[in-house]
Amino acid sequence: MPLGPSLEQRLQQIIETDKTAVLKTLDRLAFEQSQLEFTRRFFEVREGAPFKLGAHHAVIAKALDDVFAGKITRLLINIPPGYTKTQMCVVDFVARGLALNPKARFIHASYAESLVGHNSMAIKDTVQSPVFQTFWNVSLRPDAKAKGLWKTQQGGGILARPSGGSITGFRAGRMEPGFTGALIIDDPLKPDDAEQFNSRAKVNRRWDTTFKSRLAREDIPVIVIMQRLH
């Protein structure tokens, strides 16, 4: 008659199980406390390649950590193209925000609908990835199929629209304490429009006429990401 595992084997199994649980908890805490650690892990999940860390990433990550902590509510990031600012400041920022608070609500705007749609899907793919789900139980509503608008079962989500498009019916953040979302504007102008006074003026007017009214509270974070064009 075969014998079951010995006491020593059972103890070793318990130790290994506990070790795995402890390491998972440490990883989760690191991702929740550091934008840099979150980006390094989930960039690799999406792209299948390691994140190439530059000195500017640490500076940006520190600023984003301060946004989550409530120390910064208006953040302007001016960096040329090709420095992974959208990956860190839009995709991973929103995904980490939903990990910290699945009820968080985000508005994401850019000059082109194709750009905000691409970023929105990258966020959704990150949240639905097996690695993300290993650490956080954030589920999407069954009707979350649109690129431009999707929500979590907990009441959070994202509205992604071109900077000149309609963003009615949705607010960034919530009327609750703590981090509840943000308005993220990534490249509000395309480079060809930067020299046009009317185009610049139109985007600036959007702040007063539209964007500002879409914040649930005045202190909801606003992040503007763009290269200096003018």
C-alpha positions in Angstrom: 0.0 0.0 0.0 1.6 3.3 -1.1 2.4 5.7 1.7 1.4 9.4 1.6 4.0 12.2 1.8 6.2 12.2 4.8 5.9 14.9 7.5 9.1 16.4 6.2 7.7 16.6 2.6 4.5 18.2 3.8 6.4 20.8 5.8 8.5 21.5 2.7 5.4 21.9 0.6 3.9 24.4 3.2 7.2 26.4 3.2 7.3 26.5 -0.6 3.6 27.6 -0.7 4.2 30.3 1.9 7.4 31.5 0.1 5.4 31.9 -3.2 2.7 33.8 -1.4 5.2 36.1 0.3 7.1 36.8 -2.9 3.8 37.6 -4.7 2.8 40.0 -1.9 6.2 41.7 -2.1 5.9 42.1 -5.9 2.3 43.5 -5.6 3.4 46.0 -3.0 6.4 47.1 -5.2 4.1 47.6 -8.2 1.5 49.5 -6.1 4.2 51.8 -4.5 6.4 52.5 -7.6 5.4 53.6 -11.1 8.9 52.6 -12.2 8.5 49.0 -11.0 5.0 48.8 -12.4 6.1 50.1 -15.8 9.1 47.8 -16.0 7.0 44.7 -15.4 4.0 45.5 -17.5 5.9 46.9 -20.4 7.5 43.5 -20.7 4.1 41.8 -20.4 2.8 43.8 -23.4 5.9 44.1 -25.6 7.6 40.8 -24.7 10.9 42.6 -24.2 12.6 44.2 -21.2 12.0 47.9 -20.5 15.1 49.9 -21.3 15.5 52.2 -18.3 16.7 55.8 -18.9 17.5 58.5 -16.4 14.4 60.4 -17.5 12.1 57.5 -16.6 13.1 57.7 -12.9 12.2 61.5 -12.9 8.9 60.9 -14.6 8.0 58.0 -12.4 8.7 60.0 -9.2 6.4 62.7 -10.5 3.6 60.2 -11.2 4.1 58.7 -7.8 3.5 62.2 -6.4 0.3 62.4 -8.4 -1.0 59.2 -6.9 0.0 60.5 -3.4 -1.9 63.8 -4.0 1.2 65.9 -3.9 0.9 67.0 -7.5 -2.5 67.8 -9.2 -1.2 69.6 -12.3 1.7 67.9 -14.2 3.2 69.0 -17.5 5.7 66.6 -19.1 7.6 68.0 -22.2 9.7 65.3 -23.9 10.4 64.6 -27.6 8.9 61.5 -29.3 10.4 58.1 -28.8 11.1 58.3 -25.0 8.2 55.9 -24.0 6.4 58.8 -22.2 3.0 57.5 -23.5 3.7 54.0 -22.3 4.5 55.2 -18.8 2.3 58.2 -18.4 -0.9 57.0 -20.1 -1.0 53.2 -20.4 0.8 52.1 -17.2 -0.4 55.1 -15.2 -4.1 54.3 -15.8 -3.5 50.5 -15.4 -1.8 51.1 -12.1 -4.5 53.5 -11.1 -7.1 50.8 -11.6 -5.0 48.4 -9.6 -4.9 50.8 -6.7 -8.6 51.8 -7.1 -10.8 49.8 -9.5 -13.4 52.6 -9.0 -11.1 55.2 -10.5 -12.3 57.1 -13.6 -10.0 58.5 -16.3 -10.5 60.7 -19.3 -7.8 60.4 -21.9 -7.5 62.9 -24.8 -5.1 63.4 -27.8 -5.2 65.1 -31.2 -6.2 61.9 -33.0 -8.9 59.4 -32.3 -6.7 56.5 -33.5 -4.1 57.4 -30.8 -6.5 57.5 -27.9 -8.1 54.3 -29.2 -4.8 52.5 -29.4 -3.8 53.6 -25.9 -7.2 52.7 -24.5 -6.9 49.1 -25.9 -3.3 48.8 -24.5 -4.7 49.7 -21.0 -7.5 47.2 -21.4 -5.1 44.5 -22.5 -2.8 45.2 -19.5 -5.7 45.0 -17.0 -7.0 41.8 -18.6 -3.5 40.2 -18.8 -3.0 37.0 -16.7 -0.1 38.7 -14.9 -2.2 41.7 -13.8 -5.0 39.5 -12.7 -2.6 37.5 -10.6 -2.1 40.5 -8.4 -5.4 42.4 -8.6 -9.0 41.3 -9.1 -10.2 44.1 -11.5 -12.8 42.8 -13.9 -14.4 44.6 -16.8 -18.1 44.9 -17.5 -19.4 42.4 -20.1 -20.3 45.4 -22.4 -16.8 46.8 -22.3 -16.1 46.3 -26.0 -15.7 49.9 -27.3 -12.2 51.3 -27.7 -13.3 54.8 -26.6 -15.3 53.9 -23.5 -15.1 50.9 -21.1 -15.8 50.4 -17.4 -14.8 48.0 -14.6 -17.4 46.0 -12.6 -16.4 48.2 -9.7 -17.5 51.4 -11.4 -14.2 52.7 -12.7 -13.1 53.0 -16.3 -11.9 55.3 -19.1 -13.3 57.6 -21.7 -10.8 58.1 -24.6 -11.6 60.9 -27.1 -9.8 63.2 -29.5 -9.0 66.6 -27.8 -11.6 68.3 -30.0 -14.2 65.6 -29.6 -17.2 65.3 -27.2 -16.5 64.1 -23.7 -19.9 64.7 -22.1 -21.5 62.2 -19.8 -18.3 61.1 -18.1 -16.1 62.7 -15.4 -12.5 62.2 -14.5 -12.2 61.2 -10.8 -14.9 60.8 -8.2 -16.4 62.8 -5.3 -14.5 60.7 -2.9 -11.2 61.1 -0.9 -7.9 59.7 -2.1 -6.9 58.9 -5.7 -10.0 58.4 -7.8 -8.8 59.0 -11.4 -7.3 61.7 -13.6 -7.5 63.7 -16.9 -4.6 62.8 -19.2 -4.0 64.8 -22.3 -1.3 63.3 -24.5 -0.2 65.5 -27.5 -3.3 67.8 -27.7 -1.9 69.3 -31.0 -0.4 67.5 -34.0 3.0 69.0 -35.0 1.6 70.5 -38.3 -0.9 72.6 -36.3 1.6 74.0 -33.8 2.3 77.0 -36.0 -1.4 77.8 -36.5 -2.6 80.4 -34.0 -6.3 79.3 -34.4 -5.4 75.7 -33.7 -3.5 76.6 -30.6 -6.2 78.9 -29.4 -8.9 76.3 -30.0 -7.0 73.7 -27.8 -6.5 76.3 -25.1 -10.1 77.2 -25.1 -11.1 73.6 -24.7 -9.6 73.7 -21.2 -12.0 76.5 -20.1 -15.0 75.3 -22.0 -14.8 71.5 -21.7 -11.9 69.8 -19.9 -12.1 71.8 -16.6 -15.8 71.0 -16.3 -15.2 67.3 -16.7 -13.2 67.0 -13.4 -15.3 65.6 -10.5 -13.4 67.9 -8.1 -11.0 70.8 -8.7 -8.1 68.8 -7.3 -8.5 65.8 -9.6 -5.1 65.4 -11.3 -4.5 66.7 -14.8 -1.5 65.4 -16.7 -0.4 67.0 -20.0 2.2 65.1 -22.0 3.7 66.6 -25.2 6.8 67.7 -27.0 7.5 71.4 -27.1 6.2 72.5 -30.5 5.9 76.3 -30.3 
